[in-house]
Amino acid sequence: MDVVDARAFLVLAEELHFGRAAQRLQMGQPPLSRQIQRLERALGTKLFKRTSRQVELTVAGQTLIEPARELIAASERAVESVKSTITGQIGTVSLGFAGASSNAEVAALARQLAIKTPRLRFEVTSSQFADDALKKVLDKSLDFSIGLWEFLPSELDSLHLGDDDVLVAVHKNHPLAKHDRVSMAQLAQDAWINLPGGYNSALQNRFRNLSLNAGFVPKRNQTVPDSWTVMLLVGVGMGASLTLSSVASAVPADDVKFLEIDDPSNTPIPLRLVWRRDALNPVLQTVIDTAEELFTPETSV
């Protein structure tokens, strides 16, 4: 029994009248009679008792009602699933992000997708560093990534989500902590605590550029695995560190003072959502459209 047969059978079972059933099905009565007869031959049993006055369901016909309904419902679900996939409402999307600098944006995007497309599976993976997350998008391990990058490979497209200010973190008792703004040259003799670098590590590239602009190469430079460790070591007076306004807001650091840097080249670093240009499909486009609605500022007329 196929879906067309199941629908014809159910309509006739409800009407118990070939004329009315044929009208509902928008077909002639003789074709409906032949369709039911073919179905009965295929099943090897009578589904209806026919007399000149009435049509009644047989026991076999009554037994077939629920399976016929289930067949139609399954067919409708299949059609809906295909349509939803085509329109980007169903599927799986993976997103990587790097630590505290993008926690708020990841949460906002996940929350909005859950409201807008509840049947979309949104898998979020935390990567310690933006450089690692970028590599995973390039090698197709991830569909998207959110991170801080000043430059992107040509294979990637991006959406600008916001900006992160670059600050310097020092212990609250540091001689410069009484200021709100310092030059990097004033910190030339300090020990520095940094995150691991990488080709696309925006923060570490900025640290190298600012140090060179100030005319010094850091003499003591300790590398630690994450921003929480950075703030811990700065908080016990082991050195200064270049960091971000998002980290200053997200990571507890009572003994740390955050200072602005007096250097015109120290512009904010853009926070971006990135994806491969050649990987677009309706599901990915749904994520991009949702991110645009969330993070693209409205332009006034």
CORSUL-V501227 format. One record per pair of residues at least 12 apart in sequence whose C-alpha atoms are under 7 Angstrom apart, sorted by the first residue. I is the first residue (numbers start at 1). GAP is how many residues later the second one is. D is the distance in Angstrom with one decimal. If there is no record, write none. Layout:
i={I/I}
gap={GAP/GAP}
d={D/D}
//
This chain:
i={1/3/3/5/6/6/9/10/13/16/16/17/46/47/47/48/85/86/87/88/88/88/89/89/89/89/90/90/90/91/91/91/92/92/92/93/93/93/93/94/94/94/94/94/94/95/95/95/95/95/95/95/96/96/96/96/96/96/96/96/96/97/97/97/97/97/97/97/97/98/98/98/98/98/98/99/99/99/100/100/100/101/101/102/102/109/128/130/130/130/131/131/131/133/137/137/138/143/144/144/144/145/145/145/146/146/146/147/147/147/148/148/148/148/148/149/149/149/149/149/150/150/150/155/155/156/156/156/156/157/157/157/157/158/158/158/158/159/159/159/160/160/160/160/161/161/161/161/162/162/163/163/163/163/164/164/164/164/164/164/164/165/165/165/165/166/166/166/166/166/166/167/167/167/167/167/167/167/167/168/168/168/168/168/168/168/168/169/169/169/169/169/169/169/169/170/170/170/170/170/170/170/171/171/171/171/171/171/172/172/172/177/180/180/181/181/181/181/182/182/182/182/183/183/183/184/184/184/184/185/188/188/190/190/191/191/191/191/192/192/192/192/192/192/193/193/193/193/193/193/193/194/194/194/194/195/195/195/195/196/196/196/207/228/231/234/235/235/235}
gap={38/68/69/34/62/66/27/55/44/39/40/38/12/13/14/13/198/196/195/194/195/198/28/30/31/194/29/30/193/29/30/192/28/29/30/28/29/30/50/28/29/30/48/49/50/28/29/30/47/48/49/50/28/29/30/31/37/46/48/49/50/28/29/30/33/36/48/49/50/28/29/30/31/32/49/27/28/29/146/147/150/145/146/44/45/182/98/17/18/71/67/69/70/12/138/139/138/132/129/130/131/128/129/130/126/127/128/124/125/126/54/121/122/123/124/51/53/120/121/122/52/119/120/121/122/118/119/120/121/117/118/119/120/114/115/116/117/113/114/115/110/111/112/113/110/111/112/134/108/109/105/106/107/108/80/81/82/104/105/106/107/79/80/103/104/76/77/78/79/100/102/75/76/77/78/91/92/93/94/72/73/74/75/90/91/92/93/71/72/73/74/87/88/89/90/64/69/70/71/86/87/88/63/64/66/84/85/86/83/84/85/80/79/80/78/79/80/81/77/78/79/80/78/79/80/26/27/30/77/29/28/30/49/50/29/30/48/49/28/29/30/47/48/49/28/29/30/37/46/47/48/28/29/30/47/28/29/30/31/27/28/29/35/23/22/22/18/20/21}
d={6.9/6.5/5.9/7.0/5.1/7.0/6.9/6.7/6.8/5.2/6.3/6.2/6.9/5.7/4.2/6.4/7.0/6.1/5.7/4.4/3.8/5.6/5.6/6.4/5.9/6.6/5.4/4.7/7.0/5.2/6.0/6.3/6.1/4.6/6.0/6.3/5.1/6.0/6.3/6.1/4.6/5.9/5.4/5.2/6.3/6.1/4.9/6.1/6.1/6.1/4.6/5.2/5.9/4.7/5.7/6.3/5.8/6.7/6.3/4.4/6.4/6.6/5.2/5.7/6.9/6.5/5.5/4.8/6.0/6.0/4.9/5.1/5.0/5.1/6.0/6.7/6.8/5.7/6.7/5.7/6.2/5.1/5.8/6.8/6.6/6.4/6.8/5.2/6.5/6.7/6.3/5.3/5.6/6.1/6.4/6.8/6.8/6.1/6.7/5.6/4.9/5.7/5.4/6.9/5.6/4.5/6.4/5.5/5.6/6.9/6.3/6.3/5.8/4.6/6.3/6.5/5.4/7.0/6.4/6.8/6.1/6.4/6.5/5.9/5.9/6.4/5.5/4.5/5.3/5.7/5.6/6.1/5.6/6.1/5.4/4.3/6.4/5.5/5.1/6.6/6.7/6.1/4.7/6.6/5.5/5.4/6.8/5.3/5.9/5.2/5.6/5.5/4.4/5.5/6.2/5.9/6.5/5.2/5.2/6.3/6.8/5.6/5.2/4.5/6.4/7.0/5.8/4.7/6.4/7.0/6.2/5.9/5.3/5.6/6.6/6.3/5.6/5.1/6.2/7.0/5.6/4.5/5.8/5.7/5.3/6.5/6.8/5.6/5.2/6.2/6.6/6.3/5.7/4.6/6.4/6.0/6.9/4.8/6.8/5.7/5.4/6.6/5.7/5.4/5.4/6.0/4.7/5.9/5.3/5.1/5.1/6.1/5.1/6.2/5.3/4.5/5.7/6.3/6.7/6.4/5.3/5.6/5.6/4.8/6.8/6.9/6.6/5.8/6.8/4.9/6.2/6.7/6.4/6.7/4.8/6.0/4.7/6.2/6.1/4.8/6.2/5.1/4.9/5.5/5.9/4.8/5.9/6.3/6.0/6.0/5.1/6.1/4.9/6.2/6.1/5.4/5.4/6.0/6.3/6.0/6.9/6.9/6.6/6.5/6.2/6.6/6.7/4.9/5.2}
//
